[in-house]
Amino acid sequence: MRATILHAPGDVRVEETDDPKITAPTDAIIRLSATCVCGSDLWPYRGVDSVEQPMPMGHEYVGIVEEVGDEVTSVKPGQYVLGSFVASCGTCEICRAGYPSSCVNRVFMAQVGTQSERALIPHADGTLVPLPGTPDADLIPDLLAASDVLGTGWFGAVAAEAGPGKTVAVVGDGAVGLLAVLAAKQLGAERIIAMSRHEPRQKLAREFGATDIVTERGDDGVAKIKELTGGLGAHSVVEAVGTQESMQQALRSTRPGGHMGFVGVNHDVALSGEELFFSQVHVVGGPAPVRNFLPRLIDLIWQRKINPGKVFDLTLPLEEAAEAYRAMDERRAVKAMLTF
Amino acid sequence: MRATILHAPGDVRVEETDDPKITAPTDAIIRLSATCVCGSDLWPYRGVDSVEQPMPMGHEYVGIVEEVGDEVTSVKPGQYVLGSFVASCGTCEICRAGYPSSCVNRVFMAQVGTQSERALIPHADGTLVPLPGTPDADLIPDLLAASDVLGTGWFGAVAAEAGPGKTVAVVGDGAVGLLAVLAAKQLGAERIIAMSRHEPRQKLAREFGATDIVTERGDDGVAKIKELTGGLGAHSVVEAVGTQESMQQALRSTRPGGHMGFVGVNHDVALSGEELFFSQVHVVGGPAPVRNFLPRLIDLIWQRKINPGKVFDLTLPLEEAAEAYRAMDERRAVKAMLTF
């Protein structure tokens, strides 16, 4: 099959590889309807995460089941499915407590690769959610977004306790940040402040439900959020970048007693214990437990109540994956979809 | 009046000072029934917090109201009262949201001083809680404990979401840690692991409700907690020290999706964003919103259902405050009460 392989920072190639094979009785193999490039794929692409050897890329997927292992009972060949970017068993104590992305048996799909014609899905019963039927072609981008960026933005908003009566601020205007805006809106937030200095992203943020745009960053951004919230800070802040500056900006934009959900994969971030202490902000983050949200997200998409696929502003055939990476790296695209 | 003044690290003296005076219409003045030395008083005593000029010491108090400002309506002269170590207005948005220790008008009582015969209490209506009557003498230590160490341990347990079905681990065997054990027990925790290597403190922890004692610290302590919890870590961890090692130990002892409440005043602590991210632990801490808990704590004490005053293992007259500090500094005492 054709698959996207990163050979070294900046060197992405689409190559012929072996088709995946069922090796565990809990595996499934899907044929992808579409796949895409994630902001987090840029960490190794940019060399921030090391690339020791050629690595298969991608962790987002929607597709049709082709084959299942002997113990798989919840999906069958021919069914359309999607799943989280973390495969999870669904049965361990951590999964049952609602944290499948920290499942003791988890497999990060980034280690398997899904920017390819087919993909192996471990723990199929715990991971895959069947769609209600064959999706209309125009729903594919929305469904694909649920696999990570929508589910991750949703978790950010849930972790930040976005809801009725709350002012929510979102740090980061990538696909996850924009979809955290959409999530905050769906969760009933009263006021949603998107922090963005890019006009097309501001526009999408407004379309997704942002009531205010703040273009300032860092301390100036914090000051602006305080100005908009009676000097107190937002009740709920979603961090969707993962840098020292963005984490501090998010923490300092949250009022005492408020909640910060951080979903940007942290890189070289050190948080001051003193600052965290005196902030009195509830903080939780990590790989989003997307699996929890999928039934609700699929339902919202299927009923055409949300349109998260709008974050895809570039669509290319799989063969042009390298250009998709370049466009995202150069911020010419928010998020690139790859088709077959 | 007689008051305890820190002149320089290690140099605590009891001196004659002016009686406090009502300056704001929301002030009250109380005559103390007893006062005490807190673990956090040791930070300046040890020179970890700088001592720029002679500073009044102490922030815990129970006593009788002597005088109130014109606008005070909730307490009156002659009433026995206690309050939190943070004076709070009770009316700002942060207070109303349940975070009086982050009140926008807060006054840390440590800046006022309560290791003295009388004390000025700002924001009396928001801060003081009247007792049901004149307390029996033997209840004074219990009531005094509610002002900070009990309320802070309680917040640690609440922040860690201690409750039925939960395994709670407590890092730190000072008065706050020990009272976090008591709180976890009251909140219905199933299993309570006290981390302590000091036999008398272990004994008190067991008396307060600890089901297990772990003597190991650091990585060994984490390994022991994991061993006791099926490899996962505790559901709820209370951190009651405030050092780099204790914060890491607490975070690493918490299972993914679990909750860590940290109430040790952090000093020179840097938390790795990456570690916090992948831990997927809910973290919240800070100066405890003790005021929230006081009605319940006073009721439990008044009904003699809890005996937090047991943390006082040294009682001295106010004049011997210097010895009280020395005994706590040298860990000869868990907590010292000062009487008149």
Interface residues (C-beta under 8 A of the other chain):
Chain A: E93 I94 A97 G98 Y99 S101 S102 V104 G230 G231 L232 G242 Q244 M247 R255 P256 G257 F262 V265 N266 H267 D268 V269 A270 L271 S272 G273 E274 L276 F277 F278 S279 Q280 V281 H282 V283 V284 G285 G286 P287
Chain B: E93 I94 A97 G98 Y99 S101 S102 V104 G230 G231 L232 G242 Q244 M247 R255 P256 G257 F262 V265 N266 H267 D268 V269 A270 L271 S272 G273 E274 L276 F277 F278 S279 Q280 V281 H282 V283 V284 G285 G286 P287
